[in-house]
Amino acid sequence: MSQAAFSLPQFSPIELLSADYEVAIAEKISAYKKADRARIAAYDVAEAGCSAAYDAAEGVADMILALPAGSLKDLAIKARVLPTHGS
């Protein structure tokens, strides 16, 4: 009796970083919302949180954009990242 071969899907480095990017962007949005709510009371703390979230999102975006695209999916991810890079 032969066994069926089982293989895990292969993801490119850009596809793997895409998940990190989505998390970083969600954190960035959350940090900015918190900053808006706490603008007067804790401006410095909120600003530090925004800065850290921005740096994290930019870091992942830099990695995505620096890697060569190996597929159309990679190009689509890069196209989604590029317009918001630096903002």
C-alpha positions as CSV (number, residue, x, y, z in Angstrom):
1,M,0.0,0.0,0.0
2,S,1.5,3.3,-1.0
3,Q,1.2,6.4,1.0
4,A,0.2,9.7,-0.4
5,A,2.9,12.3,-0.4
6,F,2.2,15.2,1.9
7,S,3.9,18.5,1.4
8,L,3.6,21.8,3.2
9,P,3.0,24.9,1.1
10,Q,6.1,26.8,0.4
11,F,6.0,30.5,1.1
12,S,8.5,33.1,-0.2
13,P,10.4,35.3,2.3
14,I,8.2,38.2,1.2
15,E,5.0,36.2,1.8
16,L,6.2,35.4,5.3
17,L,7.1,39.0,6.1
18,S,3.7,40.1,4.8
19,A,2.1,38.7,7.9
20,D,4.5,40.6,10.1
21,Y,3.8,43.7,8.1
22,E,0.1,43.4,8.6
23,V,0.6,43.0,12.4
24,A,2.9,46.0,12.5
25,I,0.4,48.1,10.5
26,A,-2.4,47.1,12.9
27,E,-0.2,48.0,15.9
28,K,0.7,51.3,14.2
29,I,-3.0,52.1,13.7
30,S,-3.8,51.1,17.3
31,A,-0.9,53.3,18.6
32,Y,-2.1,56.3,16.7
33,K,-5.7,55.8,17.9
34,K,-4.4,55.6,21.5
35,A,-2.3,58.7,20.9
36,D,-5.3,60.6,19.7
37,R,-7.3,59.7,22.8
38,A,-4.4,60.5,25.2
39,R,-3.0,63.5,23.3
40,I,-3.2,65.9,26.3
41,A,-2.6,63.7,29.3
42,A,0.3,61.6,28.2
43,Y,1.5,63.1,25.0
44,D,5.2,62.0,25.4
45,V,4.3,58.4,26.2
46,A,1.9,58.2,23.3
47,E,4.4,59.8,20.9
48,A,7.1,57.3,21.9
49,G,4.6,54.5,21.2
50,C,3.7,55.9,17.8
51,S,7.4,56.3,17.0
52,A,8.2,52.7,18.0
53,A,5.2,51.4,16.0
54,Y,6.2,53.5,13.0
55,D,9.8,52.2,13.2
56,A,8.6,48.6,13.4
57,A,6.3,49.0,10.4
58,E,9.0,50.7,8.4
59,G,11.5,48.1,9.3
60,V,9.4,45.2,8.0
61,A,8.5,47.3,4.9
62,D,12.2,47.9,4.3
63,M,12.8,44.2,4.4
64,I,9.9,43.4,2.1
65,L,11.0,46.0,-0.4
66,A,14.7,45.0,-0.3
67,L,14.0,41.3,-1.2
68,P,13.7,40.3,-4.8
69,A,10.2,39.4,-5.8
70,G,10.0,35.7,-6.9
71,S,6.3,35.6,-7.9
72,L,3.4,37.7,-8.8
73,K,2.1,37.4,-5.3
74,D,5.4,38.9,-4.0
75,L,5.0,41.8,-6.5
76,A,1.4,42.3,-5.3
77,I,2.6,42.5,-1.7
78,K,5.4,44.9,-2.6
79,A,2.8,47.0,-4.5
80,R,0.6,47.1,-1.3
81,V,3.6,48.1,0.9
82,L,5.2,50.7,-1.3
83,P,2.5,53.5,-1.2
84,T,2.4,53.6,2.6
85,H,6.2,53.2,3.0
86,G,7.5,56.3,4.8
87,S,4.1,57.6,5.9
